């Protein structure tokens, strides 16, 4: 990349390449504007014999434990927080830019928390080499809120977040699948990742009050950080639903002044990452509109009959793609264009 007479390429590592987010990152990287050189697909030692897709090619999995980060300029950490914390220092020492999808960096004051298209300008304050991507629901929510800032202050958001089982990775997808099969065959139900049977059931996101309070607090803090608005209140109720992919949310937005529904619809329909399906009955829905799709799909926009400054709406989006991988790759494109 130092020879100005050559086309610059970027060598990339995807850590957690066999996981749901890692696989999606590889998919969107292959279609991105990043001038890709070598791509290293990294995972645990147990996955070394496996292969993953990168565009029309297949990549052999390499062991994360033995990887030399000096071989790459850009890393995507698609792994749990404990693994990210262990290996981010090695990437930093090798002068790599790292995009972290885990919770390990999101609320670190030294690390920008970015939703592409919403607060890209925060990358201008980048002091280190780490950029964090928020919780997928916060990515979706921030993309909805961004165009509505033209209408004045949003004081409070009441949100019911319906979370797909893929938020916990392949284990959640497998558990829903196996429980469904077991029920149809009158077999015993086994639970591992969820507090109770998730197949054909709806669960509070966690039954442990302290864990729930911490998760909701983290979502609040992430939203405030992304939106640069410490006064914005998020009252979030999280529900685990028996859906493989695609988060859904019902939102009640409380503005500081009376807002016309037509203006809200006009702004939402004109935003690049948002797709307004109109006021059709039963649309959008997670399976038809969210899964494997780019963008956030919106509908059912209406005045709140109980609050003159309130607007209600419904939204769905893919939590793995739109809520994580696409956002991360778009951040990577900005880093490559402006920093590498």
C-alpha positions as CSV (number, residue, x, y, z in Angstrom):
1,X,0.0,0.0,0.0
2,X,3.0,2.3,0.1
3,X,3.7,2.2,-3.6
4,X,1.5,5.0,-5.1
5,X,1.9,3.5,-8.6
6,X,0.0,0.4,-7.6
7,X,-3.7,0.0,-6.8
8,X,-3.9,-0.3,-3.0
9,X,-5.4,-3.4,-1.5
10,X,-6.4,-4.2,2.0
11,X,-5.7,-7.5,3.7
12,X,-8.5,-8.4,6.0
13,X,-9.0,-10.9,8.9
14,X,-12.5,-12.0,10.0
15,X,-12.3,-13.4,13.5
16,X,-15.2,-15.8,14.2
17,X,-15.6,-16.6,10.5
18,X,-17.7,-19.7,11.1
19,X,-20.3,-17.9,13.1
20,X,-23.5,-16.2,11.9
21,X,-22.1,-12.7,11.9
22,X,-18.7,-13.7,10.6
23,X,-20.3,-15.5,7.7
24,X,-22.4,-12.5,6.9
25,X,-19.4,-10.2,7.1
26,X,-17.6,-12.3,4.6
27,X,-20.6,-12.2,2.3
28,X,-20.9,-8.4,2.4
29,X,-17.1,-7.9,2.2
30,X,-17.1,-9.8,-1.1
31,X,-19.6,-7.3,-2.4
32,X,-18.1,-4.1,-0.8
33,X,-16.1,-1.2,-2.2
34,X,-13.1,-2.3,-0.2
35,X,-10.2,-3.2,-2.5
36,X,-9.7,-6.7,-0.9
37,X,-6.3,-8.3,-1.0
38,X,-5.9,-11.4,1.2
39,X,-8.7,-12.5,3.4
40,X,-8.0,-14.6,6.5
41,X,-10.9,-16.5,8.0
42,X,-10.1,-17.2,11.6
43,X,-11.8,-19.3,14.2
44,X,-11.1,-21.7,17.1
45,X,-8.7,-24.6,16.8
46,X,-11.6,-27.0,16.5
47,X,-12.7,-25.3,13.2
48,X,-9.4,-25.5,11.4
49,X,-10.5,-28.3,9.0
50,X,-13.6,-26.3,7.9
51,X,-14.1,-23.9,4.9
52,X,-16.3,-20.8,4.5
53,X,-17.5,-18.9,1.5
54,X,-16.1,-15.6,0.3
55,X,-17.9,-14.6,-2.8
56,X,-17.3,-17.4,-5.3
57,X,-14.3,-18.7,-3.4
58,X,-13.8,-20.9,-0.4
59,X,-11.5,-20.0,2.4
60,X,-9.8,-22.4,4.7
61,X,-10.2,-21.7,8.4
62,X,-7.1,-20.8,10.2
63,X,-6.6,-20.9,14.0
64,X,-7.0,-17.6,15.7
65,X,-4.6,-18.7,18.5
66,X,-1.7,-18.8,16.0
67,X,-2.5,-15.8,13.8
68,X,0.0,-13.0,13.2
69,X,-2.0,-9.8,13.0
70,X,0.8,-8.0,11.2
71,X,-0.4,-9.7,8.0
72,X,-3.5,-7.6,7.8
73,X,-4.6,-3.9,8.0
74,X,-8.3,-4.5,8.9
75,X,-10.0,-6.9,11.3
76,X,-13.6,-7.8,12.0
77,X,-14.1,-9.2,15.5
78,X,-17.3,-11.3,15.2
79,X,-16.8,-13.1,18.5
80,X,-18.0,-12.9,22.1
81,X,-16.7,-10.1,24.4
82,X,-14.2,-12.3,26.3
83,X,-12.5,-13.4,23.0
84,X,-12.5,-9.9,21.6
85,X,-10.9,-8.6,24.8
86,X,-8.2,-11.3,24.6
87,X,-7.2,-10.7,20.9
88,X,-7.9,-7.0,20.3
89,X,-4.6,-5.9,22.0
90,X,-2.7,-8.1,19.5
91,X,-4.4,-6.5,16.6
92,X,-3.8,-3.0,18.1
93,X,-0.1,-3.8,18.6
94,X,0.1,-4.9,14.9
95,X,-1.4,-1.5,13.9
96,X,-4.6,-3.0,12.6
97,X,-7.9,-1.2,12.5
98,X,-10.5,-3.4,14.3
99,X,-14.3,-3.4,14.1
100,X,-15.7,-5.0,17.2
101,X,-19.2,-6.4,17.2
102,X,-19.1,-7.6,20.8
103,X,-20.0,-5.7,23.9
104,X,-16.4,-5.3,25.0
105,X,-15.8,-1.9,23.4
106,X,-19.2,-0.3,23.0
107,X,-19.3,1.9,26.1
108,X,-15.6,2.6,26.2
109,X,-15.2,6.4,26.0
110,X,-12.1,6.0,23.9
111,X,-13.9,3.9,21.3
112,X,-16.3,5.4,18.7
113,X,-19.7,3.6,18.6
114,X,-20.9,3.9,15.0
115,X,-24.1,3.3,13.1
116,X,-23.2,4.0,9.5
117,X,-25.1,6.9,8.1
118,X,-26.1,8.2,11.5
119,X,-22.9,9.3,13.3
120,X,-20.0,8.6,10.9
121,X,-18.5,11.9,12.0
122,X,-17.5,10.3,15.3
123,X,-14.8,8.5,13.4
124,X,-13.0,11.9,13.1
125,X,-12.3,11.6,16.8
126,X,-10.7,8.2,16.4
127,X,-7.6,8.1,18.6
128,X,-6.9,4.4,18.6
129,X,-7.6,1.6,16.1
130,X,-10.9,0.2,17.5
131,X,-14.4,1.0,16.3
132,X,-17.4,-0.6,17.9
133,X,-20.7,-1.6,16.3
134,X,-23.8,-1.4,18.6
135,X,-26.4,-4.0,19.6
136,X,-28.4,-4.9,16.5
137,X,-31.6,-3.3,17.9
138,X,-29.8,-0.1,18.5
139,X,-28.5,-0.1,14.9
140,X,-32.1,-0.5,13.7
141,X,-33.5,2.1,16.1
142,X,-30.8,4.7,15.4
143,X,-31.4,4.4,11.7
144,X,-35.1,5.1,12.3
145,X,-34.5,8.0,14.6
146,X,-31.9,9.8,12.5
147,X,-34.2,11.3,9.9
148,X,-36.8,12.2,12.5
149,X,-34.5,14.6,14.3
150,X,-35.6,17.2,11.8
151,X,-39.0,17.3,13.6
152,X,-37.5,18.4,16.9
153,X,-36.5,16.6,20.0
154,X,-37.6,13.1,20.8
155,X,-37.9,12.9,24.5
156,X,-38.8,9.3,25.1
157,X,-39.0,6.0,23.3
158,X,-41.2,3.2,24.5
159,X,-40.0,0.1,22.7
160,X,-41.0,-3.5,22.7
161,X,-38.1,-5.4,21.1
162,X,-38.9,-8.8,19.8
163,X,-35.6,-10.6,19.4
164,X,-34.9,-13.6,17.1
165,X,-33.1,-16.6,18.5
166,X,-30.1,-16.0,16.2
167,X,-29.0,-13.2,18.5
168,X,-27.2,-15.8,20.6
169,X,-25.6,-17.4,17.5
170,X,-25.9,-20.8,15.8
171,X,-26.7,-22.4,19.2
172,X,-29.9,-20.4,19.4
173,X,-30.9,-21.3,15.9
174,X,-30.2,-25.0,16.5
175,X,-32.1,-25.0,19.8
176,X,-35.3,-23.6,18.2
177,X,-34.9,-26.1,15.3
178,X,-34.3,-29.1,17.5
179,X,-37.1,-28.2,19.9
180,X,-39.6,-27.8,17.0
181,X,-38.6,-31.2,15.7
182,X,-38.8,-32.8,19.1
183,X,-42.3,-31.4,19.7
184,X,-43.6,-32.8,16.4
185,X,-42.2,-36.2,17.3
186,X,-43.4,-36.1,20.9
187,X,-39.8,-36.2,22.2
188,X,-38.5,-34.5,25.4
189,X,-37.5,-30.8,25.1
190,X,-33.9,-29.8,25.9
191,X,-33.0,-26.2,26.8
192,X,-29.6,-24.7,26.9
193,X,-29.5,-21.1,25.6
194,X,-33.0,-20.0,26.8
195,X,-34.7,-20.0,30.1
196,X,-37.5,-22.3,28.9
197,X,-38.8,-23.9,25.8
198,X,-38.6,-21.3,23.0
199,X,-40.3,-23.4,20.2
200,X,-43.9,-22.2,19.8
201,X,-43.4,-20.0,22.8
202,X,-42.7,-16.4,23.8
203,X,-40.3,-15.6,26.7
204,X,-39.2,-12.6,28.6
205,X,-35.7,-12.0,27.4
206,X,-34.2,-13.1,30.7
207,X,-35.8,-14.0,34.0
208,X,-33.0,-12.5,36.1
209,X,-33.8,-9.0,37.1
210,X,-30.2,-7.8,37.5
211,X,-29.3,-9.1,34.0
212,X,-32.4,-7.5,32.5
213,X,-31.7,-4.2,34.1
214,X,-28.1,-4.2,32.9
215,X,-29.0,-5.1,29.4
216,X,-31.6,-2.4,29.2
217,X,-29.1,0.1,30.7
218,X,-26.6,-0.9,28.1
219,X,-29.1,-0.3,25.3
220,X,-29.9,3.1,26.8
221,X,-26.3,4.1,27.0
222,X,-25.5,2.8,23.5
223,X,-28.4,4.8,22.0
224,X,-27.4,8.0,23.9
225,X,-23.8,7.6,22.6
226,X,-24.8,7.1,19.0
227,X,-27.4,9.8,18.9
228,X,-25.4,12.3,21.0
229,X,-28.4,12.9,23.2
230,X,-28.0,12.2,26.9
231,X,-31.6,13.3,27.5
232,X,-33.2,10.7,25.2
233,X,-35.0,8.1,27.3
234,X,-35.4,4.5,26.1
235,X,-38.0,2.4,27.9
236,X,-37.2,-1.0,26.4
237,X,-39.0,-4.3,27.0
238,X,-37.2,-7.3,25.5
239,X,-39.0,-10.4,24.4
240,X,-37.5,-13.6,23.0
241,X,-39.7,-14.9,20.1
242,X,-39.6,-18.2,18.2
243,X,-38.2,-16.7,15.0
244,X,-34.8,-17.7,13.5
245,X,-33.8,-14.4,12.0
246,X,-35.1,-10.9,12.0
247,X,-35.8,-8.6,15.0
248,X,-39.1,-6.7,15.2
249,X,-40.0,-3.7,17.3
250,X,-43.1,-1.7,18.2
251,X,-42.2,1.9,19.0
252,X,-44.0,4.7,20.7
253,X,-42.0,7.9,20.1
254,X,-42.8,10.9,22.3
255,X,-41.8,14.2,20.8
256,X,-41.4,17.5,22.5
257,X,-44.2,19.0,20.3
258,X,-47.2,18.0,18.3
259,X,-46.2,16.0,15.2
260,X,-48.1,15.3,12.1
261,X,-48.1,11.7,11.0
262,X,-47.7,12.7,7.3
263,X,-44.4,14.4,8.1
264,X,-43.1,11.4,9.9
265,X,-44.1,9.1,7.0
266,X,-42.5,11.5,4.5
267,X,-39.1,11.6,6.4
268,X,-39.1,7.8,6.9
269,X,-40.0,7.0,3.3
270,X,-37.2,9.3,2.0
271,X,-34.4,7.9,4.1
272,X,-31.8,5.7,2.3
273,X,-31.6,2.8,4.8
274,X,-35.4,2.7,5.5
275,X,-38.1,1.1,3.5
276,X,-41.6,2.2,4.1
277,X,-44.1,-0.5,3.1
278,X,-47.1,1.9,3.3
279,X,-50.1,1.4,5.5
280,X,-50.8,-2.1,4.4
281,X,-52.3,-4.5,6.8
282,X,-49.9,-7.0,8.3
283,X,-46.8,-5.5,6.7
284,X,-44.0,-5.4,7.1
285,X,-43.3,-8.9,8.6
286,X,-40.1,-10.4,9.7
287,X,-40.0,-13.4,7.3
288,X,-41.2,-11.6,4.2
289,X,-39.3,-8.3,4.6
290,X,-36.4,-8.7,7.0
291,X,-34.6,-12.0,6.5
292,X,-31.4,-11.6,4.4
293,X,-32.5,-8.1,3.4
294,X,-30.7,-4.8,3.6
295,X,-32.3,-1.9,5.4
296,X,-35.1,-1.5,8.0
297,X,-38.7,-2.0,7.0
298,X,-41.4,0.2,8.5
299,X,-45.2,0.3,8.6
300,X,-48.2,0.9,10.7
301,X,-47.3,4.5,11.4
302,X,-50.1,6.3,13.3
303,X,-50.8,9.0,15.9
304,X,-50.8,7.7,19.5
305,X,-54.4,8.2,20.6
306,X,-53.3,8.6,24.3
307,X,-50.6,11.2,23.8
308,X,-50.9,14.2,21.4
309,X,-47.1,14.3,20.8
310,X,-46.8,10.5,20.3
311,X,-46.2,8.5,17.1
312,X,-46.5,4.7,17.0
313,X,-44.9,2.5,14.4
314,X,-43.7,-1.0,13.6
315,X,-40.3,-2.0,12.2
316,X,-38.5,-5.2,11.2
317,X,-34.9,-5.8,10.1
318,X,-32.4,-8.6,9.8
319,X,-30.4,-8.7,13.0
320,X,-27.4,-10.5,11.6
321,X,-27.1,-8.6,8.3
322,X,-28.5,-5.1,8.7
323,X,-28.0,-5.1,12.5
324,X,-24.4,-6.2,12.4
325,X,-22.5,-7.3,9.3
326,X,-23.7,-4.5,6.9
327,X,-23.0,-1.8,9.5
328,X,-19.6,-3.2,10.2
329,X,-18.6,-3.5,6.5
330,X,-19.8,0.1,5.9
331,X,-17.7,1.2,8.7
332,X,-14.8,-0.7,7.2
333,X,-15.4,1.1,3.9
334,X,-15.1,4.5,5.6
335,X,-11.9,3.5,7.4
336,X,-10.3,2.2,4.2
337,X,-11.3,5.4,2.3
338,X,-10.2,7.9,4.9
339,X,-7.7,6.3,7.3
340,X,-5.8,3.4,5.7
